[in-house]
Amino acid sequence: MHTLGWIGLGQMGAPMAKNLLQAGYKMNVYNRSLEKTASLVESGATKLNSPKEIVEQSNIIFIMLSDAKAVHSVLTEENGVLNAIKEDKTIINMSTISPEESVSFAQLIEAKSGTYVDAPVSGSVGAAISGQLVILAGGEKKAIEISKPYFNLLGKETIHFGSTGKGSSAKLAINLLLGIIGQGIGETLLFAEKSGLSKEKVLEMISQSGMNTPLFQGKKEMYRKEEFPSAFMLELMSKDLGLVKTAADHLDITLPLAETTNTTYHSAKENGKAKLDMAAVYVELRDQNTE
């Protein structure tokens, strides 16, 4: 049985790592904020002191970090991943980054004879806890097949999109739709509110309509109570929409809804809503219309 390594124990990484640990795999864990390793260690994981040690003592290493800057750091720092990579090591990067960044990181790993898979996920904290994520994979078919038993514990479905970077492109595509839907719900509620409609009745109307979705049901209580505990932080949604804009510019395509949505979420982040759930874009839209 492989020994697994996990780097990055944030809101998503911790429950994902725990699911693999509970399935009986031996696991080494590392996080810059060492206190975040405590719950995993209590469940049987081994805490190590650097990304380099994780790679030295693990066969398959998962990375789940907030952005490409953080990934680059754990790869290239003095006690980083690259200092321990060799032929029998597989790096599965589940962070949301651009396709170009994913290809670049793959080249660094492969130059050391390691194997790289990009496998970001669709789904937020609830899906991470319950193992119901959708894994969006890019990389060589053989590497994806080796990774499949772990993906099956982390998610309900794995979709292999093709070569390295394609998983990252898929993640940006689905998060673009997520951001647009989030803004659409916010605009709908604002329009209804300004029209004098009962919010409760509007929420029920959406629930009974063809526009009802699991996403809406998952956020419904947030809209009702106007409390937005983070399942997917707004600042991360804003980051991903910025990546979409960069990718769209690179592809030389015009995406009007993407442009508008990116602007709104960026504004919400700058106006103090960064740590709230992405559904708080509704509050930003309302604030913009009461100034």
N, C-alpha and C positions, 0 to 999 in steps of 0.2 A: 504494500500500500504506500502511495506517495505521502511524503510529508509536505504539508501546505504551509505557505507563508502569506501573511496579510499585512499590507502597508496602508494605513489610513482607516481610522476607526471613528469616523464622524457619524452623522445621523443615518446615513445609508450603510457605510462600511461595517459598523458594529453589528447590526442585526444580520447582515449577510454573512459575515465571518462566523457568527454564532450558529447559524443554520448548518454550516459545514462542520463545525466543531461538534454539534449535537448529533450529526450523522455518524460520528465515530472516527473522523479523521484526526490525525495528530497535526497540531497547528502551532506555528510560531507567529507572534504578532509584534508589530512595531507601530508606534504613533509618536509624533513629536511631543504632544502633550501626554506625558506618561500616565497621568491619572486615568486617561480614557482606555487604558489597557486593563484596568482593574476587574471589570465585570467578566471579561473574557478569560483572564487568569483564574478567577474564581470558578469558571466553568471548565477549566482544564487546559487552557492554552499556556504556552510558554512565552514570556515576555523577553524580547531581545533588545539590544541597545542601539542598533543601527540598521539601515537598509542592507548594508554589506553582510551583517551577521544573518539577516533573514535569508538572503540568497545562499550563503554558505551552508546553512543548515536546513534548507528546504529544496524540494524539487520543482514545485509549481508555485509561483508567487503571484498573488493578486495585488493590484494597486487600485485604490479607490480614493482619489483626492479631488480637491475642489476645482483645480484648473491646471493648465499646461505648465505654468510657472512652478507649481508645487511638484508636478511630476518630474520636470527637468531637474529640479533640485535633488530629489531622492535618487535620481539616476546618476547624476554627475558629481555630487559632493564627495569630499575626501573619503568618507565611509559609505559611499553610495553603492547602488545596485551594480553599476558597470564594473566596479573593482572586484566583483566576485562571479561575474557571468562566465559560464563555460558551456560546452556542448549539451549537457544534460539538463539545462535550466530552461524553463518556460515562463515567460512573463505575460500575464493576462492583465491588460490595462483596461479597467472598467470606468475610468474617469471620462467626463464629457469634455472633449477637446476638438480642435479642428482636424479635418482629414489630413491636411499637410503636416500638422504637428504629430499626428499618429504615425505617418510614414517616416518622418524624421526620427522619431523614437525607435521605430522598428529597425531602421538602418543602424542606429547605435548598438542595439541589442544583437543584431545579426552579425555585425562586424566582430563581435566577441564569440560568435558561433552559437549564440542562444536563439531561442524561438520566441516570437512576439505575436500576440493576438490582441486586437482591439475589440472590446466587448462591452461597450456602454449599455445601459439598461433603460427601459421605459417602465415607469412606475415610481411611486414615491415611498415614504417610510412604511406605510401600512403594507404595501406589497412586498417590501424588503423583509419585514418581520414574518409575513405569512408564506414567503417563498413563492410569490405569484408575479414576479417580475417577468418582463419579456427581454431576453438577451439578444442584442443586436450585434452580430459578430462579423468581423473581417479578418482574413488571414488564410493561410494554407489549409486546405481541407483536412489534412492529417492532423494538424494542430487543433482544429476545431473538434475533431472526433475524440482526441485525447482529453479535451476540456469538457466534453459533453456530460460526463457523470456529475461534475461539479455544477455545471450550468443547470442540470435537471433538479438539483437541490435548491438552487437560488431562484429559479423561475419556472413559470408554467410553459414557456415556449422559447426555443432558440431558433433564430432566423439567421442563416448564413448568407450575407449579402455579396460575398466575393472576396477580392484581394484586400490587403491591409489598407485601412483608411475608409473602406466602405461601411463598416460598422459605425464609424464616427459620422459619416455623411447621413446614415439612416437616423442616428440619434438627433442630429440637427433638424432633419425633416420632421420627425414626430414632435419635437419640442417647439418647432415653428407652429404646428397645428395646435399644440397645447396652449401656447401664448395667445394665439388668435382667438381660440375658444374662450379663454379666460377673459380677454378684453371684451369679447362679444357678450358674455354674460353680464359683465360689469356695465356695459352700455345699455343693455336691455333693462337692467334693474334701475339705472339712473333715469332712462326715458320713462319707465312706468312710474317711478317716484315723482318726477316732475309733472306727470300727467294726472297725479292725484290718485293713483291706484294703490290698493293695499299691498304691501310687500308680501305678506303671508299668502295672499291669494295669487300673486304673480309667481311665487315659488311653487305653489301647487299647480298652477297652469303649466309651467315648464315641466314639472314632474309628470304630468299626464299627457304631455305632447310628444310628438315625434322627435323633438329636440332634447328629450331627456337622455342623459348619459350617466354611466358610472362616475365620471368625473364630477358632473353636477351634483349627484347625490352625495359624493364624498365631501363637497364644499358647502352643501346646503345649509348646514348649521352655522357655518362661518358667516354666511350672508344674513342668516336670520338674526344671529346674536351680535353681528358686527364685531366679532372677535376672531383673530386670524393666527392661531398657533401654527407654527410652521411645519407643514408636511413636505413642502418644497419651497425653500426660501426664495423670496422675490428677487433678491440680488443674484441668485443663481440663474433664474429665468432670464433676467436682464443680460447676464453674461452670455448665455446661450444664444439669445437673439442677436447680440453683437457678433457672435461667431457666424450666425446665419447671414448677417449683412456682409461680412467680409467674404464669405463663400459665394454669395450672390454676385458681389462685385467681381470676384475672380472668374465666375462663370459667365459674366456679362449678361445677366438677366435682370429684369425689373420685377420686383415683388411689392406692389403697393401696400398690401395689408401687412407684410413683414416690416416695411419701413415705418408705418404708423404705429404698429405694436411695439417695435423696438424703442421708438421715441417715448411712448407712454410708460413702459416699464422702467426705462432709464430715468425718467422724471420721478416716478414713484420711489425708486431707489435713492435718488438724490434728496428727496423730500422726507426722509426719515422712515421709510417703510421697508428698508432693505432686509431686515431680519424677520419680517412677517411672512406669512404664506403668500404665494403668488396671487391668490384670490383677492388680496388687499388692493390690487389694481382698481377694483371697484371704488374703494375709498379715494384713491388718487383721482379718478375721473370725476367723482363728486366734488372733491376739493377744487379741481380746476374749474368747475362750473358754479362755484359759490364765491369766487374771488371778486 
